[in-house]
């Protein structure tokens, strides 16, 4: 079946509106329960999950299945259903679980709709600030309905960056510590908020000028990378090559400082030097 350009736009906007509503519904529950008792379990030495991750995911899964029963779902908490029609919703019900477990109020809900490697629309909702970042492929990026764009900072020396560290930092040679040590000497400052989805959105709206991280999964980055691109930014792997959603490296920037960041990330990599 083929659709006209107008039909496609209408369809994508419907998908986006549904994703916004569902993300906000899950976010309301997360915000309400933040100060209550919840269980924390460990999936690894420092990698954890709370019952609120699962609660939020159940809310999102139930809503999407009722709206789009033939669509697939891929989510962090052991959900991988390819569906039957090529559309797959990629979901992080609680991005920033470690923050949430410590009641540190920085976390997000991330929902994207994909077709193959193409991200069609994305939502990242911050329940604590009530900020909802959104984008539709080819339609720009918004924050609470207002258009956003990346910064115009043109040198790494004047840039504020964001990053994070992998959960298996105690087990892997690629800890990001070497990149952090190199980058902190080149940038104006570096922040680490604990939610990759929010970091990407902060690039998109110009709060930070660049972001890099490794060891991420599709649900961490699917929505955020589209939002960055639609805000006028650039997203690649560390070497500047096209990003794949299941890739282990993500580099996002305002585009202007991208080459400088790739140059710093090229130093001190395993097998180099």
N, C-alpha and C positions, 0 to 999 in steps of 0.2 A: 504494500500500500504506500502511495506517495502522498505527501502533503504540500500544500502551497506554503509560501513563505509566511503568509499571515496566519495560517493554521498552525504552523510550527511554533511561531512566536506565542500564540495563544496557549498552545499545549504546554510549552516550557514555563510560561508564567503561572499556569495552573499548578504544575508540579512544584514550582517555587513557593507559591502561596500555601500549599499543603505542607511543605517542608518547614516553612516559618511557623505555622500554627503548631505543628507537632514538636518542633524544637523548643518553642516557648512553653508548651505544656509540660514537657519533661523537665525543663529548666525551673519551672515553678515548684515542682516537687523537690528537686535538688536543693533549691534555696530554702524551702520551708523546713526540710529535714536536716539542714546543715548543723544545727545546734542540738539535735536530738541524738538518741543512742542509735548507732548502726554498727554492723559487724565489719571487721577488717580481716581479710585473709591474705596470705602470702603465696604468690605464684613462683617466687624465686627469692634470692637472698634479700633484695630490696624492692622487687617488683610486687605490687600488691593490688588487691581488688576489694571494693566494699560492696555490701549488699545494695547500696544505692546505685552503683554502676549497673547492676542487673535489673533493678527496678526501673531505672530510666530506659534501659534497652528494651525491656518488656513493653513499656508504654509506646515507644517509637515503633517497635516491630508490630504490635497489635494495630496501631493506627494505619501504618502503611499497608499491611496485609488486607485490611478491610477496604482500603481505597483502591489498591492495585494488586489484586491477588495473583496476577501472572508475573509480576516483577520479582527480581531476585533481591536478596539482602546479604550484605557482607558487613559484619560488625565485630567489635573487639572481643566480646564475651562469647566466643565459640559459636558464632552464627555464620554459616557460609552456604547460602541457598542460591544457585545461579538463576533460578526462575526459568521461564519458558519463552520470553519474547525479546531478550537482548538487553533489557533495562535492569540495572542493578543499583540499589540504594546502598551507599557506603556510609557507615554510621559509627561515630564515636559517641556513646551516650554520656560519657563523663571524661573529657580530656583535661587531665590535671588531677588524677586520682590521689596522688601523694599529697597534694595541697589539700584536697577535700578531707582526706583521712586525718589530717592535722588541723582541720577547720581553718585553714589559711584560705581566705575568700577569693581565690583566683582560679577559675575553672570554666569550662565551656561545654556546650553541646554542639557537635558537628554532624551535619547531614549533607550528603551530595548524591546526585543522581548521575550515573555513568552509563555509557553505551560503549563497550569495549574499553579502550584507553581514553576515550573522550569524556570529559566531565561536562555535563549539560547545564547543571545549576548547582548552587551550593549555598548553605546557610551555616553560619557560626554564631551561636547565641551565648552571650555572657549573662547568666542569670542574676549576678550580683549588681551589675551596673545597668541591667536592662538594655544592653546594646546588642543589636542584631545586625550582623554583617551579611550581605546577600549579593548574589550575582547570577546572571543567566548568560550563557555563552553568546557573545556578540552584543550584549545589552548593557555593558558597564557594571560597576560595582556601587553598592550603597551601604550606608549605615543609618539604620532607622528611617529608611526611605529617602535619604539625602545622598546625592552623588558624592563619591570620594575618589581621591587620586593619590598616587605616590608622591613622595617628596621630590624636591629639585636639588638636594644637596649633591654637589658634584665631585667631592673628594672623600676618600676613606678617612682622612685625617679629621674631617669635621662631621663624621657620621656617628650616629648612635645605632648600635647593632643589638641583635637579640640572638640567643642560642640556647641550647639545652644539652643534656648529657644522657647517654643511653642507660636503660635499666640494668644492662649486664656490664656495667662499667668495671666491675671487679673481676670479670671473666674474659674480657676482650682486649686485644692490643689496640683497637681503634676506640679510644676512650673520649676523644675530642679535646682532651687536655692540651695536647700539642697545638692543635689549631687555636684553642682559646689563648694559650700563651703567646702565640705569634700575632693573633688578631688584636689582642688587647694593647699591644705596643704600637699598632697602626691606627686604631680607631679612637674617636673621642671618648667613647664609653661603650660598655656592653651590659645588657640586662638579661636576666634569666627568670621568666615569670612562671614556668612550669606547665604551660599549655602551648604546644606547637601551633595548634589551630589559631589561638589568639595572637601568637607571635606573627603569623602570616598575615592576619588581618591588620595588625599594627603597621606592618610594611605597607599594606594596601592603602591605609588612610594617612600615611606619612608620620606616624608617631615614632617609628624607627625607620632607618634607611636601608637596612639589610638584615637578613636572618640566615643562619645555616645550622644544620643539625644532621646527625647520622643515626641509624638504627630505628628509623620511623617506619610506620606501616601505612597502608592505603587510607585507613580510616582517620589517621592523624592529619593527613595532608590533602585529601581529595577536594574538600570544599575550599580550604584556604588558598590552595594554589590557583584555583580558578578566580577567586576574588582578587588575588594579586595581579594576575594577568589582565583581568577586566578593568582594574584600576590603573593600568598603564605600566605595570612593573614587569619584571622578568623572573622566570623560574627555570632552573636547570639542575643538573647534578653539579658536583664540585668542580668538574673540569669544563663546565659550560655546555655540555652535551644535553640533548633533550631529556626531560625528566620522564621516567616511567613511574606509575603509581606504586609499584611494588619495589622500587629502587630503595637502596639504603642511604642515599645521600640526597639532601635537599638544600639548594641555595636559592634564596629569593632576595630581590633587591629592587630599588627604584629604577634599575637599568643603567643608570649613569655610573655607579660605582661597581658594577658587576665584574668587570675585568680586573679591577684592583683586588676584589675579594677572591676571585679564582686564583690570582697569582699568589696570594697569601696562603690559600688552602693547598696549593701545589707543594708547598715546602713541608718537609718533615713527614711525608706520608710513608707508610710501610713499603719497603722495596725501593725507595728513592734515596738519593744522596749517597 
